[in-house]
Amino acid sequence: MPKQLKRQLKTYQTSLGFYDQAVAAPSMKAALEAWGASSNLFHQGVAREIDDPDIVAATMAKPGVVLRRPVGSDGPFTESAELPTDLAEGENKPKRKPKPSKRAAKPAHKPSRKIDDQEARKAAVAFEKEEQRREAERRKEEAARAKARVKERARRDKAVAVAQAAIDKARREHEARAEEIEAARAALDERAEAEETRWDKQRKKLEEALRRARE
């Protein structure tokens, strides 16, 4: 028997926004990461593993790549799907009564397309490459964000340095002026004290002269 693959791929499908999305991945967690989902869509009942042979074949041809088709359609899954045509119709157009959904009826069971061991190995290798590509893109985006943060921090530090330099300069000017004012005040105090001394001597002489004049 051929050795069992360590990362056997499965096909998972969900609906996000205007699209049905499908991806070949080794686990539900890997599928959620490929979809960029922030919550567990499988627990919420909006994602599931599928065995439709056409969808399985499309996803296995591009493992790890998210394929899309307009939500609710039965068309093929592709990397570049167009929006549903009814989104482009005018709002004033009378709304038709919805037809019973074909998807609501239980479809005839399609036999799963059996994927042999060699094909599964190729798909697993392709998935790993796609996962590495996405990881490289994430690292590149993180590096760009880190570079932007460094640049923003440098801009902010420069702005802070400029503002601090302006404050320091204004403080030095204020201190210089305060010193000048203090020096002028000290000189005035000295003059005032000298004037008091001079006046005290003059007053005493004048008072002595007045006293002698009265004798």
PyMOL commands that set and color helices and strands:
alter all, ss='L'
color gray80, all
select helices_A, chain A and resi 28-35+53-61+85-87+117-214
alter helices_A, ss='H'
color red, helices_A
select strands_A, chain A and resi 10-16+19-25+47-50+67-70
alter strands_A, ss='S'
color yellow, strands_A
deselect
rebuild
show_as cartoon
